[in-house]
């Protein structure tokens, strides 16, 4: 007789591994399937983990997890073709446990997190893809994987933004390119001492540097650099539908960003050792699928649990929290042997009571605001031009700031547009 699992988790990313760990720790017979050769082999994020939830699962996790650096500095830049205006924020609080965030490399981090699930008793099967669902009437009763039928009381779908199983379960419809961004990333190897010298860092200190500017050619999106121990994670994240409309490739925008004078000096003599691309769900609640059904739950990117506010693009903390919430719901259901839609709906209740759905509700209008093309061309040009006028000393008599402001705005942006955009900011973020 074939083995029946209490739960099968599809995907060994942050959501899947957190779910598998929580289930196995509670004594449930748990299988986690991962289509990559190992957890993290096919996964990609910019390279930073923020938020305290992992600390709740694994107190002081940074003492054993393969984190690269803790985020000491948060830097933001407006870039035009040949200029940059930047803000670099740091505080003593960022030096104190549990810290503000960490730079990580997925190939290392995901393997560690999956190993915690294995240590708790879960079976993690790499190189095995969840191809389809098994059904008993209208209830999901397992998955098809690698030619085998694998039965389970409940399936947790954590198979990424373009979740095939969530679609097969009828929990989501077709995805719109407007709801997705494409992220492309390179890992640039540099000696540790060079990174610390160029970014003015000491020891395990790191920086998260995000940029908006003309390098995206008016396409909604931005760029990032995260410092690792002996490498840099650098990439761009841009609206998928706009790439197609403008016939632009995301990797060309990345090259444009890398060649910017403000960026190029930090990359000098670096060696690219990794390239990856990834689809990111960015429309939040507007694109979120139904999160539960009879015998099935959806978590992480598959559930569109990514927070995109323009000031932050955060997904891993939401993924881990949703995976754990799914597991807690299943543990309760196991006690009564009831894995119906009604019982599993407690998963959504849990998320509504946590930061996950509260944050996504608070910032539900932000994705629409971030489609504003002025954010990526007009405002970077305006603020950089304004800064140039203020800080240039050409020996001529100086003009009042308001006059310089009007000169920087002339032919570029109007007071009415600024007022409209400020109102949208108030409503969105």
C-alpha positions, -999 to +999 in steps of 0.1 A: +000+000+000+014+034-010+023+057+018-001+085+025+013+118+039-004+141+063+008+170+042+027+175+010+043+209+004+051+218-032+082+240-033+112+243-009+115+280-010+111+301+022+073+295+023+076+258+017+105+251+040+089+271+068+057+252+063+075+218+062+095+226+093+064+237+113+044+206+103+072+182+110+080+197+143+044+191+153+049+154+144+030+154+111+042+131+083+054+157+058+068+156+023+084+187+007+090+184-031+113+207-049+118+207-087+154+221-085+184+199-079+185+213-044+165+240-025+176+274-038+188+261-072+160+276-091+150+304-067+159+341-069+154+372-050+173+405-049+193+393-019+180+408+013+158+393+040+139+417+063+116+412+092+115+393+125+094+363+117+123+339+110+137+349+144+104+337+159+108+303+142+146+300+149+157+324+177+190+341+168+190+323+135+218+346+122+242+328+145+239+296+124+222+306+091+244+314+061+237+352+062+262+373+043+260+407+061+235+425+083+220+456+067+236+486+084+228+512+057+197+518+036+205+540+006+182+554-020+192+572-052+176+591-080+197+586-112+197+604-145+221+598-173+251+614-157+240+625-122+227+610-089+210+623-058+212+599-029+200+595+007+219+571+030+202+562+063+217+544+092+210+542+129+226+525+159+195+503+162+206+485+130+236+473+149+215+455+175+199+421+175+176+410+159+190+436+134+171+453+106+178+427+079+204+406+062+218+401+028+217+364+017+224+342-012+194+319-020+215+288-029+229+288+006+200+302+025+173+280+011+194+249+016+199+258+052+161+265+058+152+232+040+177+214+062+159+227+093+127+211+079+146+178+074+161+179+109+125+184+123+115+152+104+102+163+071+112+145+039+127+170+014+127+155-021+147+175-046+145+171-083+109+162-080+082+184-096+046+186-086+030+181-120-006+178-111-031+173-083-049+142-072-086+144-065-113+126-045-144+142-058-140+179-053-113+175-026-075+176-034-060+144-021-024+146-031-002+153-061+013+136-092+050+139-093+077+122-114+051+097-127+040+087-092+007+094-073+015+108-039-016+109-016-020+133+013-046+148+035-037+183+024-014+199-002+003+233+004+011+250-029+044+271-026+055+267-062+062+303-071+046+333-088+034+314-118+018+286-098+005+259-120-011+239-092-031+269-079-044+273-114-053+236-117-071+238-084-092+266-097-079+290-071-066+316-095-072+326-131-048+337-158-020+360-146-017+395-162+017+408-172+006+441-156+006+423-122+041+410-126+076+424-127+107+407-141+137+407-119+171+400-134+202+397-112+239+392-113+263+383-085+296+401-089+325+387-071+349+411-054+374+407-025+358+413+009+382+441+017+374+459-016+337+458-009+342+472+026+365+500+014+342+511-015+311+510+006+327+523+038+317+491+058+333+473+087+331+437+097+297+422+089+281+455+081+263+457+047+243+480+026+210+478+007+210+503-021+179+509-042+176+533-072+150+548-095+159+567-126+161+572-163+180+539-168+147+520-170+136+541-201+104+551-184+094+515-176+081+512-140+108+497-119+141+502-103+175+487-094+192+473-063+227+465-050+232+443-019+266+437-004+274+401+004+305+389+022+327+387-009+303+396-037+276+421-048+240+412-058+230+437-084+198+438-105+168+455-119+131+448-113+107+462-140+071+459-151+066+429-174+039+443-197+059+476-202+089+456-213+069+439-240+051+472-251+085+490-255+103+460-269+130+463-242+149+435-225+154+437-188+191+426-190+197+456-213+184+479-186+206+461-161+237+468-183+226+505-185+224+507-147+258+490-143+274+516-166+260+546-147+289+567-133+276+564-098+274+526-100+303+516-122+330+525-097+316+501-072+317+472-097+352+479-111+373+447-116+344+425-104+337+391-119+302+380-127+297+345-112+259+341-114+230+353-135+193+347-127+158+359-136+125+357-118+089+368-121+076+387-091+039+392-082+036+429-073-001+438-074-007+425-039-043+419-029-056+428-063-041+397-078-042+374-048-058+340-055-083+322-033-060+310-005-077+277+005-099+250-008-109+214+001-076+198+009-054+227-004-037+259+008-016+285-011+013+304+004+043+326-005+047+339-041+021+315-053-004+335-032+011+369-044+023+377-009+049+403-020+048+439-006+057+465-032+054+501-019+082+519-038+101+522-006+103+484-001+099+453-021+096+426+005+086+390+000+106+365+020+093+375+054+057+373+041+065+339+025+079+324+057+050+338+078+024+325+054+040+290+052+040+288+090+004+300+092-006+273+067+012+247+088-005+258+120-039+256+103-032+220+091-020+210+126-054+221+139-072+203+111-053+171+118-067+170+154-102+166+140-093+149+107-112+176+089-094+191+059-124+207+043-125+242+029-144+254+059-117+242+083-088+254+062-104+289+059-088+295+093-056+300+073-069+332+059-082+343+093-047+338+107-031+359+079-057+386+085-047+388+121-010+390+113+011+416+095+008+396+063-026+406+051-027+438+073+003+452+054-010+441+020-043+458+028-026+490+041-006+494+009-031+479-016-031+511-037+007+514-039+011+492-070-012+514-091+007+545-080+040+529-089+028+528-126+032+566-127+058+572-155+069+605-139+085+585-111+111+571-135+120+600-157+106+634-147+112+633-110+148+619-112+156+646-138+139+673-117+156+665-084+190+660-099+187+693-119+176+711-088+205+697-068+230+707-096+216+743-096+219+746-058+253+731-054+271+746-085+293+776-078+301+792-111+312+826-098+279+842-108+255+858-083+232+832-067+195+831-072+168+823-047+159+787-042+123+791-054+136+806-087+159+776-091+130+753-083+109+769-111+138+766-135+142+729-127+105+723-132+102+743-165+091+721-193+095+690-172+067+689-145+040+713-133+029+723-098-005+706-105+012+673-114+033+675-082+002+682-061-017+653-078+013+629-072+016+640-036-021+632-031-015+598-047+014+592-023-008+601+007-034+576-005-009+549-015+019+548+011 
